Amino acid sequence: MSPITSAPPPAPGGGRSAQYDAFHAARARNDVVARLYAEAMGEDYPAEVAASSSCDWPLLGLMAARLRMRPGQLLVDAGCGAGGIGLWLARALTIRLQGFDLSPVATAQATARRAHFLGSHANRAVFRVAELEDTGLPDGCAHGIVCVDALGRAGDRGAALRELGRLLAPGGTLVVTRALRRGADPGWQPELSAAGLTQEYVDERPGEPAMWERLYRLWIAHADQLHRELGETAAANMLREARHVLPTLGGRRAVLLTLRRLPDAPAVPEAADRMSRLGRRSGDRPVPAERTPQ
């Protein structure tokens, strides 16, 4: 689902992935969610990608341009959901893909979609269950990373950004969607410096808040249908999010940040050309300081 300006009340019961598992499982049963996303986005809706995020055609094109990746390089899709964004980019740019998500239901769906996008080259894409703050991927393994509407869901956004910075090879690029209150000081420079990243571009996404407003109002208007077709758990989670976030959208600013790993940052030599070693990094995980949703 979406990034949010401030966190809604947690869904009752289950682990951290339970809400997302319920959503992805319910969405796979019928097309009501896809139809409402398509209505909210209009001609900008990339039906094949079918992302549960603000990803539209303009964002796909912008990310492909900002990544500037060469064929055969490795892209990491952080918070990949059901995999459509990463798989579309992998096909368009002829690159390898490593996707991860908190939800095992989502990563199973992403794995099942590989052949649709990549045909006989489906093994160029691998999906796994992992958290943004601790991916289990090796240092410097990625030439590019995309993180769409996921960073705000991290338990510790600063730790997640440091982890993504760790995955980038020197000179590698991270493109990440961010949202903040309009007119507020972004305040992300200290986080970028701590992650060994430098900002290259800030691309405004002026239509993103209005898209979420249309979508959330559609969810609320179709509440009975969502309950009937998706089940109580998934529908209740969606409606809770919609009612919590709607009042905040009027003051929302949405951007795509393009960040680059400093060329002299340390990384494992040639790690970006290896995809087989997936062991966890040594050392303790950072202690989460606070939840800072987008």
C-alpha positions in Angstrom: 0.0 0.0 0.0 1.0 3.6 0.2 3.6 5.6 2.1 1.9 7.7 4.7 2.6 11.1 6.2 2.0 9.8 9.7 1.5 6.3 10.9 -2.1 5.0 11.3 -3.0 2.9 14.3 -1.4 -0.6 14.0 -3.7 -3.3 12.7 -4.7 -5.7 15.5 -2.9 -9.0 15.7 -0.2 -10.7 13.6 3.4 -9.8 13.1 4.8 -6.8 11.2 4.0 -8.4 7.8 0.5 -9.4 8.6 -1.2 -6.3 7.2 0.7 -6.5 4.0 0.3 -10.3 3.7 -3.5 -9.9 4.0 -3.5 -7.1 1.4 -1.5 -9.0 -1.2 -3.3 -12.2 -0.7 -6.7 -10.5 -1.0 -5.6 -8.5 -4.1 -4.6 -11.8 -5.9 -8.1 -13.1 -5.5 -9.8 -10.5 -7.7 -9.2 -7.3 -9.5 -11.2 -4.8 -7.4 -8.0 -3.1 -6.0 -6.4 -2.8 -9.5 -9.6 -1.3 -10.9 -9.7 1.4 -8.2 -6.0 2.2 -8.7 -6.7 2.4 -12.4 -9.6 4.8 -11.9 -7.6 7.0 -9.5 -4.5 7.2 -11.9 -6.4 7.3 -15.2 -4.1 7.1 -18.3 -1.0 7.2 -16.1 -1.8 3.8 -14.6 0.7 1.1 -15.7 -1.6 -1.9 -15.6 1.1 -4.5 -16.2 3.1 -3.3 -13.2 0.0 -3.2 -11.0 2.0 -1.7 -8.1 0.3 -1.0 -4.7 2.0 2.4 -4.6 2.1 5.8 -6.3 4.1 4.3 -9.2 2.7 5.6 -12.5 4.1 5.9 -16.0 5.9 9.2 -15.4 7.6 7.7 -12.4 8.7 4.6 -14.2 10.3 6.7 -17.0 11.9 9.0 -14.6 13.4 6.2 -12.5 14.8 4.5 -15.6 16.4 7.8 -16.7 17.9 8.6 -13.3 19.3 5.2 -12.7 21.5 5.3 -15.9 22.3 1.5 -15.6 24.1 -0.6 -18.1 22.9 -4.0 -19.3 23.8 -6.8 -16.9 24.2 -4.6 -13.8 22.3 -5.4 -10.6 19.3 -3.4 -9.5 17.9 -3.9 -5.9 14.1 -3.2 -5.5 13.8 -2.3 -1.8 10.3 -3.0 -0.5 9.4 -4.6 -3.8 5.8 -5.7 -3.0 4.6 -8.0 -5.7 7.6 -7.1 -7.8 6.1 -5.2 -10.8 8.3 -2.1 -10.6 11.6 -4.0 -10.4 10.6 -6.5 -13.0 9.5 -3.8 -15.4 12.8 -2.0 -15.0 14.8 -5.2 -15.3 13.2 -5.9 -18.6 13.4 -2.3 -19.9 17.1 -1.9 -19.0 18.2 -5.5 -19.5 19.6 -5.8 -16.0 19.6 -8.3 -13.1 17.2 -7.8 -10.2 17.3 -8.6 -6.5 14.1 -7.7 -4.8 13.1 -7.9 -1.1 10.0 -7.2 0.9 8.8 -7.7 4.5 5.8 -9.8 3.2 6.4 -13.4 2.2 3.1 -13.4 0.4 4.3 -10.5 -1.8 7.7 -12.0 -2.5 6.1 -15.3 -3.5 3.8 -13.4 -5.9 6.8 -11.5 -7.3 8.7 -14.7 -7.9 5.7 -16.1 -9.8 5.6 -13.0 -12.1 9.2 -13.3 -13.3 8.5 -15.3 -16.4 5.8 -12.9 -17.5 8.3 -10.0 -17.6 11.5 -11.8 -18.4 10.5 -15.0 -20.2 13.4 -17.4 -20.5 15.6 -15.0 -18.6 13.4 -15.3 -15.4 16.4 -16.4 -13.4 17.8 -12.9 -13.7 15.5 -11.9 -10.9 15.5 -13.2 -7.4 13.1 -12.2 -4.5 13.5 -12.7 -0.8 12.0 -11.7 2.5 14.0 -9.1 4.4 13.6 -5.7 6.2 14.8 -2.4 5.0 17.1 -2.0 8.0 18.7 -5.5 7.6 18.6 -6.8 4.0 21.1 -9.6 4.4 22.7 -8.6 1.1 26.5 -8.1 0.7 28.3 -4.7 0.8 28.5 -2.9 -2.5 26.4 -5.5 -4.3 24.2 -3.1 -6.3 24.7 -0.7 -9.1 21.2 0.8 -8.6 18.4 0.7 -6.0 14.8 1.7 -6.3 12.7 2.3 -3.2 9.1 3.4 -4.0 6.8 4.3 -1.1 8.6 2.0 1.3 11.1 4.1 3.3 8.4 5.7 5.4 7.3 2.2 6.6 10.7 1.4 8.0 11.0 1.1 11.8 14.0 3.4 11.7 14.3 5.4 8.5 17.9 6.5 9.2 19.0 2.9 9.7 17.2 1.9 6.5 18.9 4.6 4.5 22.3 3.6 5.9 21.6 0.0 4.9 20.6 0.9 1.4 23.8 3.1 1.1 25.8 0.1 2.3 24.4 -2.0 -0.6 25.5 0.5 -3.3 28.8 0.1 -5.2 30.9 3.3 -5.3 29.1 5.6 -7.8 25.9 3.6 -7.6 22.5 5.3 -7.6 19.5 5.1 -5.3 16.2 6.6 -6.3 13.7 6.9 -3.5 10.2 8.5 -3.2 9.9 10.8 -0.2 7.0 12.9 1.1 6.9 15.7 3.6 4.8 18.6 4.7 4.7 21.4 2.1 7.0 24.3 3.1 8.8 22.2 5.8 12.6 21.9 5.9 13.3 18.5 4.3 16.1 17.8 6.9 17.4 14.8 5.0 21.0 15.9 4.5 22.3 14.6 7.8 20.7 11.2 7.0 22.3 11.2 3.5 25.7 12.0 4.9 25.5 9.3 7.5 24.6 6.8 4.7 27.6 7.9 2.5 25.2 9.4 -0.1 25.1 12.6 -1.9 22.0 14.2 -3.5 22.0 14.6 -7.3 18.3 15.5 -8.1 15.1 16.3 -6.5 12.2 15.8 -8.9 8.8 17.1 -7.8 5.8 14.9 -8.2 3.0 17.5 -8.0 0.2 15.1 -8.9 0.9 12.5 -6.3 -1.1 13.8 -3.4 -4.2 14.3 -5.5 -3.9 10.8 -6.8 -3.9 9.4 -3.2 -6.9 11.6 -2.4 -8.8 10.1 -5.4 -7.8 6.6 -4.4 -8.6 6.9 -0.8 -12.0 8.4 -1.5 -12.7 5.5 -3.9 -11.8 3.0 -1.2 -14.2 4.7 1.2 -16.9 4.9 -1.4 -16.5 1.2 -2.2 -16.2 0.1 1.4 -18.9 -2.5 1.2 -17.4 -4.0 -2.0 -14.0 -4.1 -0.4 -15.3 -6.0 2.6 -17.2 -8.4 0.5 -14.5 -9.1 -2.1 -11.3 -8.8 -0.1 -12.4 -10.0 3.3 -12.6 -8.2 6.6 -8.9 -7.9 7.5 -7.6 -6.5 4.2 -10.6 -4.1 3.8 -10.4 -2.9 7.4 -6.6 -2.2 7.0 -7.2 -0.2 3.7 -10.0 1.8 5.1 -8.1 2.6 8.3 -5.2 3.9 6.2 -7.5 6.0 4.0 -9.3 7.7 6.8 -6.1 8.4 8.7 -4.1 9.8 5.8 -6.8 11.8 3.9 -6.8 14.8 6.2 -3.0 15.2 5.7 -2.9 15.2 1.9 -3.6 18.9 1.4 -0.2 19.9 2.9 1.8 17.1 1.3 4.8 17.5 -1.0 6.0 14.5 -2.9 9.4 14.1 -4.6 11.7 11.5 -6.2 15.2 11.8 -4.7 18.2 10.6 -6.8 21.1 9.8 -4.5 24.6 8.6 -5.4 27.1 6.6 -3.4 30.3 8.7 -3.0 32.9 7.3 -5.5 35.5 6.9 -2.8 33.2 5.2 -0.3 34.5 1.7 0.8 32.9 -1.3 -0.7 33.8 -5.0 -1.2 35.9 -5.1 -4.4 33.9 -6.3 -7.4 30.9 -7.1 -5.1 28.5 -5.5 -7.5 29.3 -8.1 -10.2 28.4 -11.0 -7.8 24.8 -12.0 -7.0 25.4 -15.4 -5.4 26.8 -14.4 -2.0 23.8 -13.4 0.1 25.1 -13.7 3.7 24.3 -11.2 6.3 26.8 -8.5 7.1 28.8 -8.8 10.3 28.1 -6.6 13.4 24.9 -5.7 15.2 22.0 -4.1 13.6 21.5 -0.4 14.4 19.2 0.3 17.3 15.9 1.9 16.0 15.7 5.5 17.3 12.2 6.3 16.2 9.6 5.5 13.7 9.6 8.3 11.0 7.0 7.4 8.3 6.9 9.5 5.2 
